[in-house]
Amino acid sequence: MIDEIELTVDVILPLYRPQNYIFQTVESVLSQSYPFWQLHIVDDASGDNVISRVRERFADCKKIMYYKLEKNIGPAGARMHAIRQGKGKVIAFIDQDDLWYATKLERQINIFTADPDAQAVHSDLQLIDDQDRILKNGSELENRRRAEIPWDKMINTQRARTLFQGIHVRLVTAAVRRGAFERIGGFRTDAFGIEEWEFWFRFGYRYKIAYIPEILIARRIHAHNTSINLKYERTITRLASLDRIADPYPFLADLIPFMRAKLSLNVVKLGLQRGEWRQSISATWRLFKSNPFCYKNYLKASYIFLLKFFKRL
């Protein structure tokens, strides 16, 4: 029998001007088959009455705690504020648009119970639209790449190198042991846009991460997604932070040129989608400086420019 006190889960839900999907999100937590959880909802200074509406809707649920911040501090800071209020041995994360399927926490707690070395557990996901319809070809490639990673066999440096090269763990799919989370200092709040990537790389360097090859959450894609709308800014921040993040880890040195080229290409693509021609040209120049003999990068960048140019004709 699972001990209710030892494996209570603190579920962390930050809010910032959410759409009405928030009610479905909370319902998906309330519907979990695993009963020992407490939901911490933190309003990151939305400037509206959203938390009052949520509180009114779920007034009968005594397992929900509410916090309202007076100043906007970003998702990492809001999550840290809520985490400090909890006492559960496990911390799980959900975003204001997304849904957990009913056995999500149960499956993860079973892994923690069976494997004391696992300090985090994550899973696959699927994408849904604003009408709850599953988006075809939305997450299959990401899930397939995640499944190809030998999570149970990697040593710490291998795991860190893998997580440095890509976002292979989605926070909304994950649960972590509080002790491990606190020992590495939690999320950094001084670098908006890279907090999840930087956290998992740092976490993976210290601790084993278990993987469940099942879809346990649905990530909603719609016109107001913060993560989608700020993807360009997040990519620029990640590119600018590469050397600073990697500097304490000599075993990452050979990956820096590859990552700089990969992120620069993303900046070119995303910048052109937004009409940021100057930033895209600057990113192309960084590609050249990072590896002047890698013609593949120039061909990719040129192809992206040509596609954008002909679409404007």
Secondary structure in CASP SS format (residue, H / E / C, confidence):
PFRMAT SS
TARGET T0000
AUTHOR 0000-0000-0000
METHOD secondary structure of the structure
MODEL  1
M C 1.00
I C 1.00
D C 1.00
E C 1.00
I C 1.00
E C 1.00
L C 1.00
T C 1.00
V E 1.00
D E 1.00
V E 1.00
I E 1.00
L E 1.00
P E 1.00
L E 1.00
Y C 1.00
R C 1.00
P C 1.00
Q C 1.00
N C 1.00
Y H 1.00
I H 1.00
F H 1.00
Q H 1.00
T H 1.00
V H 1.00
E H 1.00
S H 1.00
V H 1.00
L H 1.00
S C 1.00
Q C 1.00
S C 1.00
Y C 1.00
P C 1.00
F C 1.00
W E 1.00
Q E 1.00
L E 1.00
H E 1.00
I E 1.00
V E 1.00
D E 1.00
D C 1.00
A C 1.00
S C 1.00
G C 1.00
D C 1.00
N C 1.00
V H 1.00
I H 1.00
S H 1.00
R H 1.00
V H 1.00
R H 1.00
E H 1.00
R H 1.00
F C 1.00
A C 1.00
D C 1.00
C C 1.00
K C 1.00
K C 1.00
I E 1.00
M E 1.00
Y E 1.00
Y E 1.00
K E 1.00
L C 1.00
E C 1.00
K C 1.00
N C 1.00
I C 1.00
G H 1.00
P H 1.00
A H 1.00
G H 1.00
A H 1.00
R H 1.00
M H 1.00
H H 1.00
A H 1.00
I H 1.00
R H 1.00
Q H 1.00
G C 1.00
K C 1.00
G C 1.00
K C 1.00
V E 1.00
I E 1.00
A E 1.00
F E 1.00
I C 1.00
D C 1.00
Q C 1.00
D C 1.00
D C 1.00
L E 1.00
W E 1.00
Y C 1.00
A C 1.00
T C 1.00
K H 1.00
L H 1.00
E H 1.00
R H 1.00
Q H 1.00
I H 1.00
N H 1.00
I H 1.00
F H 1.00
T H 1.00
A H 1.00
D C 1.00
P C 1.00
D C 1.00
A E 1.00
Q E 1.00
A E 1.00
V E 1.00
H E 1.00
S E 1.00
D E 1.00
L E 1.00
Q E 1.00
L E 1.00
I E 1.00
D C 1.00
D C 1.00
Q C 1.00
D C 1.00
R C 1.00
I E 1.00
L C 1.00
K C 1.00
N C 1.00
G C 1.00
S C 1.00
E H 1.00
L H 1.00
E H 1.00
N H 1.00
R H 1.00
R H 1.00
R H 1.00
A H 1.00
E C 1.00
I C 1.00
P C 1.00
W C 1.00
D C 1.00
K C 1.00
M C 1.00
I C 1.00
N H 1.00
T H 1.00
Q H 1.00
R H 1.00
A H 1.00
R H 1.00
T H 1.00
L H 1.00
F H 1.00
Q H 1.00
G C 1.00
I C 1.00
H C 1.00
V C 1.00
R C 1.00
L H 1.00
V H 1.00
T H 1.00
A C 1.00
A E 1.00
V E 1.00
R E 1.00
R H 1.00
G H 1.00
A H 1.00
F H 1.00
E H 1.00
R H 1.00
I C 1.00
G C 1.00
G C 1.00
F C 1.00
R C 1.00
T C 1.00
D C 1.00
A C 1.00
F C 1.00
G C 1.00
I C 1.00
E H 1.00
E H 1.00
W H 1.00
E H 1.00
F H 1.00
W H 1.00
F H 1.00
R H 1.00
F H 1.00
G H 1.00
Y H 1.00
R H 1.00
Y C 1.00
K E 1.00
I E 1.00
A E 1.00
Y E 1.00
I E 1.00
P E 1.00
E E 1.00
I E 1.00
L E 1.00
I E 1.00
A E 1.00
R E 1.00
R E 1.00
I C 1.00
H C 1.00
A C 1.00
H C 1.00
N C 1.00
T H 1.00
S H 1.00
I H 1.00
N H 1.00
L C 1.00
K H 1.00
Y H 1.00
E H 1.00
R H 1.00
T H 1.00
I H 1.00
T H 1.00
R H 1.00
L H 1.00
A H 1.00
S H 1.00
L H 1.00
D H 1.00
R H 1.00
I H 1.00
A H 1.00
D C 1.00
P C 1.00
Y C 1.00
P H 1.00
F H 1.00
L H 1.00
A H 1.00
D H 1.00
L H 1.00
I H 1.00
P H 1.00
F H 1.00
M H 1.00
R H 1.00
A H 1.00
K H 1.00
L H 1.00
S H 1.00
L H 1.00
N H 1.00
V H 1.00
V H 1.00
K H 1.00
L H 1.00
G H 1.00
L H 1.00
Q H 1.00
R C 1.00
G C 1.00
E C 1.00
W H 1.00
R H 1.00
Q H 1.00
S H 1.00
I H 1.00
S H 1.00
A H 1.00
T H 1.00
W H 1.00
R H 1.00
L H 1.00
F H 1.00
K H 1.00
S H 1.00
N C 1.00
P C 1.00
F C 1.00
C C 1.00
Y H 1.00
K H 1.00
N H 1.00
Y H 1.00
L H 1.00
K H 1.00
A H 1.00
S H 1.00
Y H 1.00
I H 1.00
F H 1.00
L H 1.00
L H 1.00
K H 1.00
F H 1.00
F H 1.00
K H 1.00
R H 1.00
L C 1.00
END
